[in-house]
Amino acid sequence: MALVKLIEYAEAGPEVRAVYDDIMKTRNVDWINNFWKAIANDPKTLKRTWESVKEVMAPGALDARTKELLYLAVSVTNNCEYCIVSHMAGARKAGANDAMLAELMAVVGMANETNRLVNGWRVEVDEKLQKAARGG
């Protein structure tokens, strides 16, 4: 259960409705999910967050499926149930299949394991690895 009232379209003011309309148009859907309804309690946060999401997730050097898979990976690592479900749906809509999602989860699990091992052992970064990361 949300800790704030969810702002439904019918009860939203004009500023919130404008953002809701843009969300539905941009995503080609006829409904607003609960994340947006919750943050609509602060119309400025709603607008700012939507504009940022729209900009970051827009077509660019990375395709939509890659962006959704990255968002899903971070959501799994951050243990955000809502975001996991949301971006799993987004990844599937962008063409991710079960094999891709299974492989993604394996990579996320491995990355989290090795990250914790490196952090626990406080392993110093190799000079050659630094150079390679800089493209040299």
Phi, psi and chi 1 to 4 in degrees:
 res  aa     phi    psi   chi1   chi2   chi3   chi4
   1 MET       -  132.9  171.0 -175.9  -83.0      -
   2 ALA   -65.5  148.5      -      -      -      -
   3 LEU   -86.4   -4.4  -61.9  177.6      -      -
   4 VAL  -129.3  161.0  -65.5      -      -      -
   5 LYS   -67.7  135.6 -178.4 -179.6 -171.4  -44.6
   6 LEU   -83.5  127.0  -59.9 -179.9      -      -
   7 ILE   -87.2  106.5  -52.2  -61.5      -      -
   8 GLU   -76.5  155.9  -60.6  -65.0  -22.8      -
   9 TYR   -54.9  -46.2 -172.4   90.6      -      -
  10 ALA   -61.2  -28.4      -      -      -      -
  11 GLU  -102.7    1.4   60.6 -162.4   31.6      -
  12 ALA   -77.9  146.8      -      -      -      -
  13 GLY   -76.1  174.0      -      -      -      -
  14 PRO   -59.7  -37.5   -7.3    8.9      -      -
  15 GLU   -65.2  -43.5 -171.6  177.2    5.9      -
  16 VAL   -70.2  -42.5  169.4      -      -      -
  17 ARG   -59.5  -37.8  -81.9 -169.2 -176.8 -167.7
  18 ALA   -61.5  -41.7      -      -      -      -
  19 VAL   -68.5  -45.4  175.3      -      -      -
  20 TYR   -56.0  -45.4  -77.5    2.0      -      -
  21 ASP   -60.2  -41.6  -71.5  -21.3      -      -
  22 ASP   -66.8  -39.9 -168.8   36.7      -      -
  23 ILE   -59.4  -49.0  -68.8  168.6      -      -
  24 MET   -64.6  -40.7  -69.9 -172.7  -71.7      -
  25 LYS   -66.1  -48.4  178.8 -178.0  172.5 -165.9
  26 THR   -63.1  -41.6  -58.7      -      -      -
  27 ARG   -90.2   -4.4  -67.9 -171.0  164.7  170.2
  28 ASN    55.5   50.9 -164.6   27.8      -      -
  29 VAL  -130.2  167.6  -64.7      -      -      -
  30 ASP  -116.2   24.5   62.0   -3.1      -      -
  31 TRP  -151.5  162.3   60.6  -74.6      -      -
  32 ILE  -114.3  131.2  -63.0  -63.1      -      -
  33 ASN   -81.9  166.1   68.7   40.4      -      -
  34 ASN   -62.8  -28.7  -72.9  -16.5      -      -
  35 PHE   -57.1  -50.8  170.7   71.5      -      -
  36 TRP   -66.3  -37.7  -59.2  111.0      -      -
  37 LYS   -63.3  -34.6  -68.8  176.4 -174.3  178.1
  38 ALA   -71.8  -47.9      -      -      -      -
  39 ILE   -76.8   -8.6   67.0  171.4      -      -
  40 ALA   -66.6  -11.1      -      -      -      -
  41 ASN   -61.3  -22.3  -77.5  -78.3      -      -
  42 ASP  -124.3   93.1 -178.9   -5.9      -      -
  43 PRO   -54.1  -32.3  -27.3   36.4      -      -
  44 LYS   -67.6  -42.1  -70.8  179.7 -177.2  178.2
  45 THR   -65.5  -41.6  -62.9      -      -      -
  46 LEU   -56.1  -52.5  171.6   68.1      -      -
  47 LYS   -64.0  -46.8 -177.8  175.4  176.8  147.0
  48 ARG   -62.3  -44.1 -178.4 -177.5   70.2 -111.8
  49 THR   -67.0  -44.1  -55.7      -      -      -
  50 TRP   -61.9  -44.9  168.7 -117.8      -      -
  51 GLU   -60.9  -40.4  -68.7  -61.2  -34.7      -
  52 SER   -67.3  -46.3  -67.1      -      -      -
  53 VAL   -60.6  -45.0  166.3      -      -      -
  54 LYS   -61.0  -41.2 -171.2  166.6   62.3  167.6
  55 GLU   -68.5  -47.9  178.8 -176.8  -21.1      -
  56 VAL   -68.0  -37.9  168.3      -      -      -
  57 MET   -88.9   -1.0  -62.5  -56.1  -77.8      -
  58 ALA   -68.0  158.7      -      -      -      -
  59 PRO   -54.3  140.6  -23.7   32.9      -      -
  60 GLY  -163.9 -145.4      -      -      -      -
  61 ALA   -65.0  -28.2      -      -      -      -
  62 LEU  -102.9  139.8  -62.9  173.7      -      -
  63 ASP   -77.3  166.1   61.4   81.2      -      -
  64 ALA   -58.7  -40.9      -      -      -      -
  65 ARG   -64.2  -43.4 -177.3  171.4   64.8 -162.8
  66 THR   -62.2  -43.2  -59.5      -      -      -
  67 LYS   -62.7  -42.6  -72.0 -176.6  177.3 -169.9
  68 GLU   -65.4  -40.2  -72.1  -66.5  -17.1      -
  69 LEU   -64.3  -40.0  -70.2  170.8      -      -
  70 LEU   -63.9  -44.5  -74.3  165.3      -      -
  71 TYR   -61.6  -41.3 -144.7  121.8      -      -
  72 LEU   -62.9  -44.0  175.9   57.6      -      -
  73 ALA   -60.5  -44.5      -      -      -      -
  74 VAL   -66.7  -38.9  172.0      -      -      -
  75 SER   -63.6  -39.4  -61.4      -      -      -
  76 VAL   -63.7  -46.8  167.9      -      -      -
  77 THR   -62.1  -37.7  -63.8      -      -      -
  78 ASN   -84.1   -3.2  -72.9  -25.4      -      -
  79 ASN    58.8   43.8 -162.4   28.7      -      -
  80 CYS   -99.3   97.6  178.3      -      -      -
  81 GLU   -54.9  -46.9  178.9 -175.7    3.5      -
  82 TYR   -59.8  -46.1 -166.5   93.5      -      -
  83 CYS   -68.3  -34.3  -62.6      -      -      -
  84 ILE   -60.4  -49.6  -69.2  167.6      -      -
  85 VAL   -64.8  -45.2  172.6      -      -      -
  86 SER   -60.0  -47.5  176.4      -      -      -
  87 HIS   -84.7  -17.5  -67.0  -76.8      -      -
  88 MET   -65.6  -44.8  178.4   76.5   73.5      -
  89 ALA   -62.8  -43.2      -      -      -      -
  90 GLY   -63.1  -40.3      -      -      -      -
  91 ALA   -65.8  -43.1      -      -      -      -
  92 ARG   -63.3  -43.0  -73.1 -173.5 -175.6  -78.8
  93 LYS   -61.5  -32.7 -175.8  176.6  179.7 -179.0
  94 ALA   -86.0    3.4      -      -      -      -
  95 GLY   108.9    4.0      -      -      -      -
  96 ALA   -72.0  135.5      -      -      -      -
  97 ASN  -107.3  178.3   59.6   35.9      -      -
  98 ASP   -59.6  -39.4  -72.5  -14.0      -      -
  99 ALA   -64.6  -41.3      -      -      -      -
 100 MET   -63.1  -43.4  -69.0  173.9  178.1      -
 101 LEU   -67.4  -38.5  -65.3  167.2      -      -
 102 ALA   -64.1  -42.6      -      -      -      -
 103 GLU   -66.3  -39.5 -166.2  168.4  -37.2      -
 104 LEU   -59.4  -46.0  173.3   75.5      -      -
 105 MET   -63.3  -35.6  -66.2  -55.8  169.7      -
 106 ALA   -65.1  -41.8      -      -      -      -
 107 VAL   -65.8  -43.9  171.2      -      -      -
 108 VAL   -59.5  -46.6  169.1      -      -      -
 109 GLY   -61.5  -44.4      -      -      -      -
 110 MET   -66.4  -43.4 -178.3   52.9   51.7      -
 111 ALA   -61.0  -42.8      -      -      -      -
 112 ASN   -65.1  -40.1  -81.5  -67.1      -      -
 113 GLU   -63.8  -50.6  179.1 -177.5  -14.4      -
 114 THR   -68.8  -34.1   58.1      -      -      -
 115 ASN   -60.0  -42.9  -74.6 -173.4      -      -
 116 ARG   -68.3  -37.3  -75.5  178.7  176.5   81.9
 117 LEU   -64.3  -46.4  -70.8  168.5      -      -
 118 VAL   -61.0  -45.3  165.4      -      -      -
 119 ASN   -64.7  -42.6  -75.5  -23.0      -      -
 120 GLY   -63.4  -40.6      -      -      -      -
 121 TRP   -87.4   -5.6  -71.1  111.4      -      -
 122 ARG    51.8   49.8  -58.4  -66.2 -170.6 -121.0
 123 VAL   -71.0  127.7  179.3      -      -      -
 124 GLU   -75.7  146.2  -66.2  179.0   33.5      -
 125 VAL   -77.3  131.6  178.0      -      -      -
 126 ASP   -66.3  144.6  -47.5   75.1      -      -
 127 GLU   -60.9  -43.9 -170.1  175.1  -44.4      -
 128 LYS   -63.5  -36.8  -72.7 -177.4 -179.0 -177.7
 129 LEU   -67.2  -40.4 -168.0   54.8      -      -
 130 GLN   -58.0  -46.5  -77.1  -82.5   14.1      -
 131 LYS   -61.6  -45.5 -173.9  176.8  179.3 -177.8
 132 ALA   -62.3  -37.9      -      -      -      -
 133 ALA   -66.0  -29.0      -      -      -      -
 134 ARG   -83.2   -1.4  -71.2 -168.2  -69.5  -93.2
 135 GLY    88.4   15.1      -      -      -      -
 136 GLY  -107.4      -      -      -      -      -
